[in-house]
């Protein structure tokens, strides 16, 4: 009888330990966005003839992620005046009132509200994008690229994302035609613990 009670107690304890471990394994881990290894690229039509590409050089934020975790979240902030198309004159124009109005609206921000798995390492990340002083709900198609330890032993995780938007929806209505309305954003985000 004592052996049976002891066996049951050990079994219950092992189940509890396994459940606690399983729960902790699926908890979202907190990361800081590594601005050196993250970028936001954009593409927009130039007069319907070609595409102009650019990027933002200042990106920061944090994320929480775990495969199968319910608490996945990301907050990204980009400095609007860090726009870089490789041409100083064009960049100055883009920072001005015809486009980003970077003095009036210094940051572009995305704050997630939900992560939905779409199969494999793919997710639809929905949340609020604030651009040019306007906040809209958007969904970004995201793929987990990988995870592991960096050269200094810190845990890292990386994602690529794609979002198409209309700049006029965010009040950027000048020069539509010569510069396209639809903008494609490519995001490469690396988080570091």
Backbone as a chain_set.jsonl record, in Angstrom:
{"seq": "XXXXXXXXXXXXXXXXXXXXXXXXXXXXXXXXXXXXXXXXXXXXXXXXXXXXXXXXXXXXXXXXXXXXXXXXXXXXXXXXXXXXXXXXXXXXXXXXXXXXXXXXXXXXXXXXXXXXXXXXXXXXXXXXXXXXXXXXXXXXXXXXXXXXXXXXXXXXXXXXXXXXXXXXXXXXXXXXXXXXXXXXXXXXXXXXX", "coords": {"N": [[0.829, -1.19, 0.0], [1.916, 1.255, 0.855], [3.905, 1.51, -1.063], [2.348, 1.799, -3.382], [1.02, 4.251, -2.886], [3.261, 5.907, -2.742], [4.245, 5.586, -5.365], [2.123, 6.695, -6.838], [2.211, 9.323, -5.848], [4.744, 10.129, -6.782], [4.298, 9.93, -9.547], [2.237, 11.85, -9.899], [3.643, 14.128, -9.108], [5.624, 14.189, -11.122], [4.047, 14.611, -13.406], [3.017, 17.149, -12.801], [5.436, 18.611, -12.781], [6.235, 18.264, -15.452], [4.079, 19.567, -16.749], [4.425, 22.184, -15.783], [6.941, 22.739, -16.845], [6.368, 22.516, -19.587], [4.608, 24.661, -19.893], [6.306, 26.829, -19.287], [8.112, 26.578, -21.358], [6.64, 27.443, -23.527], [6.174, 30.062, -23.08], [6.304, 33.446, -24.082], [9.36, 34.946, -24.918], [11.267, 37.799, -23.95], [12.695, 40.288, -26.023], [15.024, 42.762, -27.19], [14.937, 44.976, -29.935], [17.477, 44.754, -32.256], [18.991, 47.315, -33.59], [21.132, 47.497, -35.346], [21.098, 45.19, -36.824], [18.638, 45.16, -38.006], [16.146, 46.351, -40.272], [14.124, 48.639, -42.19], [12.856, 48.623, -45.286], [11.664, 50.326, -48.222], [9.575, 50.455, -51.138], [8.544, 52.252, -53.959], [6.612, 53.344, -56.725], [8.088, 55.131, -59.418], [6.853, 57.391, -61.403], [5.531, 55.381, -62.781], [7.385, 54.112, -64.282], [9.685, 52.997, -63.166], [10.872, 51.548, -60.063], [11.486, 53.209, -57.022], [13.725, 52.753, -54.392], [14.235, 52.75, -50.865], [15.324, 53.264, -47.441], [15.019, 53.167, -43.844], [17.167, 54.391, -41.437], [17.184, 54.352, -38.67], [15.991, 52.362, -36.245], [14.129, 50.958, -33.607], [12.98, 49.205, -30.641], [10.957, 46.607, -29.116], [10.288, 43.102, -28.614], [8.248, 40.229, -27.976], [8.441, 36.797, -28.058], [7.627, 33.403, -28.688], [7.624, 30.159, -29.966], [4.473, 28.99, -30.601], [3.532, 30.348, -28.405], [1.245, 32.394, -26.506], [1.615, 35.019, -25.901], [2.916, 36.603, -27.813], [4.331, 39.564, -29.151], [5.04, 42.764, -30.644], [6.719, 45.865, -30.775], [7.604, 48.549, -32.639], [9.638, 51.316, -33.429], [10.418, 53.858, -35.657], [12.594, 56.385, -36.766], [11.469, 59.06, -38.565], [13.029, 60.973, -39.886], [15.268, 59.571, -40.53], [15.235, 58.587, -43.023], [16.547, 57.247, -46.037], [17.503, 57.365, -49.231], [19.677, 57.313, -50.743], [20.176, 59.66, -52.019], [20.805, 62.894, -51.304], [19.338, 65.278, -51.807], [16.793, 64.33, -52.575], [16.142, 62.956, -50.233], [15.928, 65.065, -48.398], [13.678, 66.352, -49.469], [11.77, 64.321, -49.073], [11.672, 64.264, -46.281], [10.358, 66.576, -45.766], [7.332, 68.715, -45.899], [5.826, 67.792, -48.105], [5.848, 65.052, -47.994], [6.83, 63.085, -45.551], [6.839, 64.943, -43.445], [8.698, 65.234, -41.264], [9.545, 66.803, -39.078], [7.195, 67.565, -37.821], [5.97, 65.104, -37.455], [7.765, 63.027, -36.008], [8.176, 60.265, -35.587], [7.572, 56.937, -36.776], [5.463, 54.327, -36.055], [4.759, 50.973, -35.019], [2.553, 48.875, -33.368], [1.822, 45.785, -32.198], [-1.221, 43.845, -31.993], [-2.14, 41.288, -32.229], [-0.967, 37.963, -32.991], [-1.17, 35.615, -35.508], [-0.883, 32.326, -36.419], [-0.083, 31.16, -39.649], [0.724, 28.852, -40.654], [3.525, 26.675, -40.568], [6.416, 28.561, -40.139], [5.187, 30.972, -40.413], [3.294, 33.96, -39.958], [0.458, 36.092, -39.412], [0.647, 39.258, -38.397], [-1.108, 41.492, -36.652], [-1.959, 44.899, -36.007], [-1.55, 48.314, -34.875], [-0.527, 50.85, -37.033], [1.206, 53.812, -36.991], [1.642, 56.588, -38.877], [2.78, 59.568, -40.233], [1.202, 60.951, -38.457], [-1.238, 59.655, -38.477], [-3.176, 56.907, -37.46], [-3.659, 53.569, -38.283], [-5.231, 50.36, -38.576], [-3.393, 47.526, -39.469], [-2.198, 44.561, -41.155], [0.597, 42.57, -41.071], [2.402, 40.342, -43.043], [4.4, 37.889, -41.801], [7.459, 36.105, -41.509], [9.219, 33.796, -39.605], [12.627, 33.777, -39.527], [14.813, 32.596, -38.236], [16.475, 31.375, -35.227], [18.794, 31.57, -32.491], [22.008, 31.526, -30.847], [23.943, 34.483, -30.631], [27.247, 35.825, -31.549], [28.242, 36.658, -29.082], [26.995, 35.085, -27.294], [24.348, 35.712, -26.705], [20.83, 35.162, -26.837], [19.03, 35.19, -29.88], [16.523, 36.146, -32.275], [14.97, 36.145, -35.464], [13.037, 37.869, -37.978], [11.272, 38.282, -41.079], [9.227, 40.609, -42.769], [6.326, 41.722, -44.64], [4.502, 44.356, -46.01], [1.93, 46.069, -47.642], [0.774, 49.281, -48.394], [-1.324, 52.198, -48.79], [-0.174, 55.375, -49.25], [-1.749, 57.64, -49.261], [-3.812, 56.997, -47.558], [-2.762, 57.63, -45.155], [-2.625, 60.338, -45.091], [-0.675, 61.383, -46.756], [-0.696, 62.972, -49.366], [0.414, 64.432, -51.414], [1.839, 64.911, -54.688], [0.948, 62.534, -55.881], [1.03, 60.244, -58.414], [3.378, 61.223, -60.038], [4.935, 60.109, -57.985], [4.252, 56.956, -56.711], [1.149, 55.804, -55.188], [0.792, 53.403, -53.812], [2.802, 51.762, -51.471], [5.368, 49.522, -50.779], [6.484, 47.838, -48.011], [9.32, 46.32, -46.689], [10.388, 44.409, -44.065], [12.985, 43.65, -41.868], [13.682, 42.156, -38.995], [15.576, 41.78, -36.099], [15.748, 40.365, -32.987], [17.221, 40.624, -29.739], [18.205, 39.06, -26.748]], "CA": [[0.0, 0.0, 0.0], [2.805, 2.414, 0.906], [4.56, 1.621, -2.376], [1.362, 2.306, -4.328], [0.847, 5.675, -2.595], [4.507, 6.56, -3.137], [4.284, 5.578, -6.829], [1.129, 7.682, -7.292], [2.736, 10.656, -5.501], [5.834, 10.432, -7.715], [3.69, 10.13, -10.866], [1.556, 13.157, -9.877], [4.694, 15.143, -9.082], [6.266, 14.246, -12.443], [3.091, 15.246, -14.319], [3.027, 18.576, -12.467], [6.709, 19.168, -13.235], [6.192, 18.287, -16.911], [3.156, 20.624, -17.158], [5.055, 23.475, -15.489], [8.022, 22.929, -17.822], [5.752, 22.757, -20.888], [4.088, 26.024, -19.899], [7.399, 27.794, -19.346], [8.736, 26.471, -22.675], [5.836, 28.138, -24.526], [6.039, 31.474, -22.733], [7.017, 34.349, -24.978], [10.592, 35.509, -24.355], [11.411, 39.228, -24.262], [13.869, 40.674, -26.802], [15.167, 44.136, -27.665], [15.264, 45.0, -31.36], [18.858, 45.113, -32.556], [18.918, 48.278, -34.69], [22.23, 47.286, -36.284], [20.766, 44.051, -37.667], [17.241, 45.287, -38.41], [15.957, 47.445, -41.232], [12.849, 48.801, -42.879], [13.043, 49.058, -46.667], [10.412, 50.61, -48.907], [9.603, 50.535, -52.593], [7.422, 53.017, -54.483], [6.73, 53.58, -58.163], [8.514, 56.443, -59.916], [6.177, 57.74, -62.651], [5.098, 54.182, -63.482], [8.483, 53.671, -65.144], [10.573, 52.146, -62.378], [10.63, 51.632, -58.622], [12.5, 53.828, -56.181], [13.904, 52.048, -53.133], [14.866, 53.489, -49.78], [15.306, 52.586, -46.142], [15.11, 54.001, -42.654], [18.404, 53.999, -40.77], [17.042, 54.309, -37.216], [14.881, 51.503, -35.846], [14.268, 50.484, -32.229], [11.76, 48.622, -30.107], [11.066, 45.358, -28.377], [9.344, 42.072, -29.01], [8.114, 39.017, -27.172], [8.128, 35.718, -28.988], [7.88, 31.994, -28.398], [6.844, 29.302, -30.871], [3.27, 28.483, -29.95], [3.178, 31.145, -27.224], [0.099, 33.278, -26.69], [1.968, 36.401, -25.568], [3.785, 37.227, -28.809], [4.031, 40.982, -29.373], [6.156, 43.561, -31.149], [6.589, 47.317, -30.83], [8.704, 49.074, -33.442], [9.642, 52.753, -33.661], [11.366, 54.275, -36.685], [12.705, 57.837, -36.883], [11.115, 59.449, -39.936], [14.108, 61.733, -40.538], [16.379, 58.685, -40.873], [15.001, 58.077, -44.376], [17.779, 57.247, -46.821], [17.318, 56.81, -50.577], [20.945, 57.426, -51.447], [20.256, 60.954, -52.689], [20.572, 63.881, -50.236], [18.265, 66.193, -52.191], [15.508, 63.615, -52.491], [15.873, 62.672, -48.818], [15.462, 66.325, -47.793], [12.305, 66.538, -49.935], [10.926, 63.322, -48.414], [11.512, 64.648, -44.867], [9.583, 67.815, -45.718], [5.87, 68.682, -45.81], [5.184, 67.071, -49.208], [5.803, 63.618, -47.724], [6.799, 62.601, -44.17], [6.72, 66.019, -42.446], [9.419, 64.6, -40.155], [9.605, 67.677, -37.89], [5.88, 67.513, -37.177], [5.683, 63.701, -37.114], [9.133, 62.489, -35.993], [8.288, 58.804, -35.498], [6.654, 55.979, -37.389], [5.397, 53.287, -35.025], [3.85, 49.837, -35.157], [2.328, 48.15, -32.111], [0.979, 44.635, -32.528], [-2.327, 43.463, -31.125], [-2.306, 39.838, -32.29], [-0.153, 37.121, -33.9], [-1.94, 34.439, -35.916], [-0.092, 31.402, -37.229], [-0.664, 30.819, -40.95], [1.361, 27.602, -41.053], [4.984, 26.669, -40.515], [6.99, 29.683, -39.399], [4.536, 32.162, -40.959], [2.302, 34.576, -39.084], [-0.141, 37.387, -39.699], [0.78, 40.096, -37.203], [-2.026, 42.627, -36.79], [-1.776, 45.937, -35.006], [-1.742, 49.705, -35.279], [0.588, 51.564, -37.643], [1.066, 55.271, -36.941], [2.493, 57.183, -39.898], [2.342, 60.917, -40.614], [0.187, 61.38, -37.501], [-2.476, 58.897, -38.67], [-3.072, 55.524, -36.995], [-4.558, 52.641, -38.986], [-5.023, 48.936, -38.34], [-2.774, 46.833, -40.592], [-1.73, 43.204, -40.906], [1.882, 42.326, -41.72], [2.745, 38.932, -43.258], [5.707, 37.735, -41.165], [8.081, 34.783, -41.494], [10.347, 33.633, -38.694], [13.8, 33.367, -40.309], [15.589, 31.669, -37.429], [16.845, 31.79, -33.887], [19.998, 30.931, -31.98], [22.886, 32.383, -30.052], [24.85, 35.351, -31.368], [28.658, 35.591, -31.248], [28.523, 36.929, -27.664], [26.219, 34.154, -26.483], [22.995, 36.176, -26.414], [19.778, 34.579, -27.658], [18.524, 36.078, -30.929], [15.471, 35.623, -33.136], [14.834, 37.047, -36.603], [11.805, 37.813, -38.766], [11.06, 39.121, -42.247], [7.823, 40.968, -42.911], [5.93, 42.421, -45.86], [3.262, 45.114, -45.861], [1.614, 47.04, -48.693], [-0.173, 50.284, -47.923], [-1.493, 53.394, -49.622], [0.282, 56.519, -48.459], [-2.841, 58.605, -49.13], [-4.606, 56.613, -46.374], [-2.097, 58.225, -43.997], [-2.568, 61.792, -45.277], [0.449, 61.777, -47.612], [-1.456, 63.092, -50.619], [1.117, 65.261, -52.413], [2.592, 64.334, -55.801], [0.503, 61.199, -56.287], [1.167, 60.195, -59.877], [4.828, 61.092, -60.214], [5.329, 59.107, -56.985], [3.108, 56.071, -56.543], [0.377, 55.813, -53.948], [1.076, 52.158, -53.089], [4.163, 51.609, -50.96], [5.652, 48.187, -50.239], [7.474, 47.85, -46.932], [9.997, 45.065, -46.367], [10.938, 44.549, -42.725], [13.892, 42.615, -41.355], [13.772, 42.46, -37.563], [16.323, 40.842, -35.269], [15.648, 40.637, -31.561], [18.334, 40.13, -28.938], [17.899, 39.009, -25.308]], "C": [[0.873, 1.254, 0.0], [3.495, 2.63, -0.431], [3.616, 2.193, -3.423], [1.161, 3.798, -4.134], [2.082, 6.459, -3.029], [4.603, 6.657, -4.658], [3.324, 6.62, -7.404], [1.639, 9.095, -7.023], [3.85, 11.061, -6.455], [5.268, 10.735, -9.101], [3.009, 11.492, -10.941], [2.579, 14.279, -9.89], [5.359, 15.308, -10.43], [5.345, 14.921, -13.457], [3.066, 16.75, -14.074], [4.288, 19.261, -12.951], [6.733, 19.293, -14.746], [5.28, 19.415, -17.397], [3.769, 21.99, -16.921], [6.15, 23.767, -16.5], [7.44, 23.237, -19.197], [5.215, 24.175, -20.978], [5.207, 27.036, -20.014], [8.09, 27.758, -20.704], [7.948, 27.241, -23.731], [5.583, 29.594, -24.157], [6.846, 32.317, -23.703], [8.227, 34.938, -24.247], [10.73, 36.954, -24.824], [12.746, 39.493, -24.963], [13.85, 42.185, -27.036], [15.497, 44.07, -29.154], [16.684, 45.512, -31.528], [18.836, 46.007, -33.803], [20.013, 48.119, -35.722], [21.884, 46.176, -37.28], [19.288, 44.02, -38.053], [17.13, 46.443, -39.397], [14.525, 47.475, -41.735], [13.166, 49.383, -44.248], [11.686, 49.401, -47.249], [10.656, 50.703, -50.407], [8.364, 51.287, -53.038], [7.675, 53.307, -55.965], [7.208, 55.005, -58.449], [7.941, 56.62, -61.316], [5.724, 56.516, -63.447], [6.168, 53.589, -64.378], [9.398, 52.694, -64.421], [10.162, 52.254, -60.915], [11.802, 52.321, -57.945], [12.518, 53.087, -54.856], [14.551, 52.971, -52.109], [14.787, 52.681, -48.498], [15.263, 53.642, -45.043], [16.284, 53.484, -41.842], [18.299, 53.906, -39.252], [15.785, 53.536, -36.844], [15.163, 50.975, -34.443], [12.956, 49.843, -31.801], [12.025, 47.35, -29.341], [10.047, 44.363, -28.912], [9.338, 40.956, -27.992], [7.717, 37.921, -28.136], [8.478, 34.369, -28.398], [7.037, 31.179, -29.362], [5.659, 28.731, -30.113], [2.832, 29.274, -28.736], [2.003, 32.065, -27.538], [0.453, 34.739, -26.478], [2.876, 37.081, -26.57], [3.351, 38.663, -29.074], [5.269, 41.67, -29.926], [5.768, 45.033, -31.156], [7.819, 47.847, -31.544], [8.528, 50.577, -33.594], [10.761, 53.087, -34.639], [11.404, 55.798, -36.689], [12.479, 58.233, -38.335], [12.256, 60.183, -40.635], [15.331, 60.877, -40.851], [16.21, 58.082, -42.263], [16.259, 58.253, -45.223], [17.507, 56.566, -48.159], [18.6, 56.882, -51.39], [21.103, 58.722, -52.215], [19.857, 62.03, -51.682], [19.427, 64.827, -50.566], [16.893, 65.544, -52.086], [15.146, 63.339, -51.038], [15.352, 63.914, -48.096], [14.015, 66.588, -48.188], [11.364, 65.568, -49.217], [10.7, 63.642, -46.935], [10.559, 65.838, -44.704], [8.081, 67.606, -45.783], [5.168, 67.967, -46.959], [5.021, 65.581, -48.903], [5.725, 63.333, -46.225], [6.589, 63.685, -43.117], [7.416, 65.598, -41.149], [9.554, 65.487, -38.919], [8.299, 67.609, -37.112], [5.558, 66.102, -36.672], [7.003, 62.928, -37.092], [9.244, 60.972, -35.964], [7.203, 58.103, -36.312], [6.643, 54.797, -36.424], [4.416, 52.191, -35.404], [3.775, 49.138, -33.815], [1.348, 47.02, -32.4], [-0.135, 44.452, -31.505], [-2.54, 41.963, -31.128], [-1.332, 39.216, -33.286], [-1.002, 35.907, -34.224], [-1.058, 33.583, -36.805], [-0.825, 31.125, -38.53], [0.002, 29.565, -41.517], [2.874, 27.711, -41.058], [5.492, 27.793, -39.628], [6.399, 31.019, -39.864], [3.415, 32.639, -40.045], [1.685, 35.793, -39.762], [-0.092, 38.168, -38.394], [-0.059, 41.344, -37.43], [-1.788, 43.623, -35.673], [-1.997, 47.31, -35.597], [-0.449, 50.282, -35.82], [0.28, 53.05, -37.578], [2.118, 55.868, -37.858], [1.929, 58.547, -40.245], [1.188, 61.396, -39.731], [-1.135, 60.652, -37.602], [-2.232, 57.46, -38.225], [-4.122, 54.674, -37.689], [-4.215, 51.21, -38.576], [-4.459, 48.31, -39.609], [-2.427, 45.416, -40.171], [-0.474, 42.974, -41.736], [2.092, 40.821, -41.832], [4.189, 38.743, -42.81], [6.171, 36.282, -41.256], [9.215, 34.781, -40.488], [11.508, 33.062, -39.512], [14.623, 32.351, -39.53], [15.806, 32.19, -36.027], [18.08, 31.021, -33.448], [20.798, 31.909, -31.15], [23.776, 33.195, -30.974], [26.285, 35.1, -30.95], [29.031, 35.854, -29.79], [27.649, 36.098, -26.739], [24.805, 34.587, -26.165], [22.003, 35.529, -27.377], [19.26, 35.622, -28.645], [17.424, 35.365, -31.706], [15.265, 36.648, -34.259], [13.58, 36.79, -37.416], [11.936, 38.682, -40.01], [9.572, 39.397, -42.337], [7.568, 41.734, -44.183], [4.584, 43.079, -45.625], [3.115, 46.043, -47.049], [0.577, 47.992, -48.134], [-0.287, 51.401, -48.95], [-1.119, 54.584, -48.772], [-0.82, 57.561, -48.29], [-3.747, 58.274, -47.95], [-4.033, 57.222, -45.1], [-1.872, 59.733, -44.182], [-1.394, 62.281, -46.101], [-0.064, 61.853, -49.051], [-0.746, 63.891, -51.716], [1.816, 64.401, -53.458], [2.228, 62.884, -56.111], [0.417, 61.199, -57.808], [2.629, 60.098, -60.206], [5.428, 60.085, -59.223], [4.089, 58.267, -56.699], [2.405, 56.234, -55.209], [0.687, 54.552, -53.136], [2.554, 52.073, -52.731], [4.284, 50.196, -50.401], [6.757, 48.314, -49.209], [8.012, 46.445, -46.721], [10.687, 45.282, -45.011], [11.841, 43.368, -42.41], [14.18, 42.968, -39.906], [14.578, 41.369, -36.866], [16.215, 41.278, -33.818], [16.78, 39.975, -30.808], [17.947, 40.164, -27.465], [19.067, 39.538, -24.507]], "O": [[0.618, 2.197, -0.748], [3.656, 3.762, -0.887], [4.035, 2.988, -4.264], [1.133, 4.546, -5.112], [1.97, 7.538, -3.611], [4.999, 7.696, -5.186], [3.668, 7.34, -8.342], [1.513, 9.971, -7.879], [3.901, 12.21, -6.893], [5.702, 11.682, -9.757], [3.173, 12.215, -11.924], [2.408, 15.271, -10.599], [5.637, 16.431, -10.853], [5.804, 15.714, -14.278], [3.089, 17.537, -15.02], [4.227, 20.373, -13.477], [7.195, 20.302, -15.278], [5.631, 20.141, -18.327], [3.65, 22.872, -17.771], [6.284, 24.899, -16.966], [7.945, 24.111, -19.902], [5.345, 24.826, -22.015], [5.083, 28.007, -20.759], [8.6, 28.78, -21.166], [8.524, 27.656, -24.737], [4.846, 30.287, -24.859], [7.948, 31.938, -24.097], [8.12, 35.371, -23.1], [10.36, 37.292, -25.948], [13.788, 38.987, -24.548], [12.786, 42.804, -27.073], [16.255, 43.2, -29.584], [17.046, 46.568, -31.009], [18.682, 45.521, -34.924], [19.853, 48.557, -36.861], [22.316, 46.21, -38.432], [18.754, 42.962, -38.388], [17.919, 47.387, -39.36], [13.814, 46.47, -41.707], [13.681, 50.496, -44.358], [10.67, 48.845, -46.834], [11.76, 50.983, -50.873], [7.261, 51.01, -52.566], [8.816, 53.49, -56.39], [6.78, 55.958, -57.798], [8.463, 56.076, -62.289], [5.551, 56.603, -64.662], [5.896, 52.668, -65.149], [9.831, 51.691, -64.989], [9.218, 52.968, -60.577], [12.962, 52.051, -58.255], [11.471, 52.822, -54.265], [15.323, 53.863, -52.46], [14.257, 51.57, -48.471], [15.445, 54.835, -45.285], [16.39, 52.285, -41.587], [19.231, 53.43, -38.604], [14.666, 53.985, -37.089], [16.289, 50.592, -34.128], [11.95, 49.926, -32.506], [13.158, 47.051, -28.966], [9.076, 44.733, -29.572], [10.297, 40.764, -27.245], [6.788, 38.075, -28.929], [9.483, 34.211, -27.705], [5.858, 31.475, -29.556], [5.832, 28.061, -29.094], [1.85, 28.908, -28.091], [1.794, 32.461, -28.684], [-0.33, 35.617, -26.838], [3.551, 38.049, -26.22], [2.161, 38.949, -29.206], [6.395, 41.224, -29.71], [4.642, 45.396, -31.497], [8.946, 47.621, -31.104], [7.427, 51.062, -33.852], [11.901, 52.654, -34.472], [10.355, 56.44, -36.622], [13.206, 57.797, -39.227], [12.437, 60.036, -41.844], [16.323, 61.383, -41.375], [16.949, 57.174, -42.643], [16.945, 59.272, -45.137], [17.307, 55.353, -48.221], [18.614, 56.554, -52.576], [22.055, 58.879, -52.979], [18.705, 62.079, -51.251], [18.623, 65.146, -49.69], [15.949, 66.142, -51.569], [13.986, 63.469, -50.648], [14.437, 63.821, -47.278], [13.209, 66.999, -47.354], [10.275, 65.96, -48.799], [9.642, 63.321, -46.393], [10.022, 66.067, -43.619], [7.601, 66.473, -45.729], [4.014, 67.568, -46.806], [4.16, 64.92, -49.483], [4.625, 63.341, -45.674], [6.195, 63.371, -41.994], [6.81, 65.602, -40.078], [9.669, 64.967, -37.81], [8.304, 67.596, -35.881], [4.96, 65.928, -35.61], [7.328, 62.243, -38.062], [10.304, 60.433, -36.286], [6.096, 58.607, -36.499], [7.702, 54.318, -36.019], [3.382, 52.444, -36.024], [4.798, 48.842, -33.197], [0.205, 47.253, -32.793], [-0.021, 44.838, -30.341], [-3.055, 41.406, -30.159], [-0.93, 39.835, -34.271], [-1.502, 35.238, -33.319], [-0.546, 34.052, -37.822], [-2.032, 30.884, -38.532], [-0.134, 29.256, -42.7], [3.435, 28.715, -41.498], [5.04, 27.95, -38.494], [7.032, 32.065, -39.727], [2.693, 31.844, -39.444], [2.324, 36.444, -40.588], [-0.716, 37.782, -37.405], [0.249, 42.158, -38.301], [-1.461, 43.253, -34.546], [-2.56, 47.452, -36.683], [0.594, 50.22, -35.169], [-0.766, 53.5, -38.045], [3.318, 55.687, -37.655], [0.736, 58.676, -40.52], [0.315, 62.14, -40.178], [-2.074, 60.991, -36.883], [-1.211, 56.863, -38.566], [-5.309, 55.001, -37.692], [-3.065, 50.893, -38.271], [-4.983, 48.534, -40.7], [-2.367, 45.107, -38.981], [-0.48, 43.159, -42.953], [1.977, 40.101, -40.84], [5.099, 39.358, -43.365], [5.379, 35.353, -41.101], [10.076, 35.661, -40.512], [11.385, 31.995, -40.114], [15.08, 31.356, -40.093], [15.383, 33.293, -35.68], [18.373, 29.947, -33.974], [20.319, 32.987, -30.797], [24.3, 32.684, -31.964], [26.535, 34.257, -30.09], [30.034, 35.327, -29.309], [27.567, 36.372, -25.541], [24.112, 33.894, -25.42], [22.283, 35.365, -28.565], [19.074, 36.787, -28.294], [17.399, 34.137, -31.784], [15.37, 37.855, -34.039], [13.116, 35.655, -37.533], [12.63, 39.698, -39.994], [8.751, 38.535, -42.024], [8.483, 42.333, -44.748], [3.65, 42.46, -45.114], [4.064, 46.73, -47.425], [-0.38, 47.573, -47.483], [0.54, 51.529, -49.853], [-1.678, 54.786, -47.694], [-0.837, 58.288, -47.297], [-4.385, 59.167, -47.394], [-4.726, 57.321, -44.087], [-1.03, 60.327, -43.509], [-1.137, 63.484, -46.143], [0.111, 60.925, -49.841], [-1.261, 64.007, -52.828], [2.316, 63.316, -53.162], [3.073, 62.1, -56.544], [-0.21, 62.077, -58.402], [3.106, 59.037, -60.609], [6.315, 59.308, -59.577], [3.005, 58.806, -56.472], [2.976, 56.728, -54.237], [0.83, 54.619, -51.915], [3.431, 52.282, -53.569], [3.425, 49.733, -49.652], [7.834, 48.834, -49.499], [7.244, 45.492, -46.59], [11.468, 46.219, -44.841], [11.484, 42.218, -42.665], [14.845, 43.965, -39.624], [14.297, 40.181, -37.023], [16.546, 42.41, -33.466], [17.245, 38.899, -31.184], [17.424, 41.167, -26.98], [19.005, 39.578, -23.278]]}, "num_chains": 1, "name": "protein.A"}
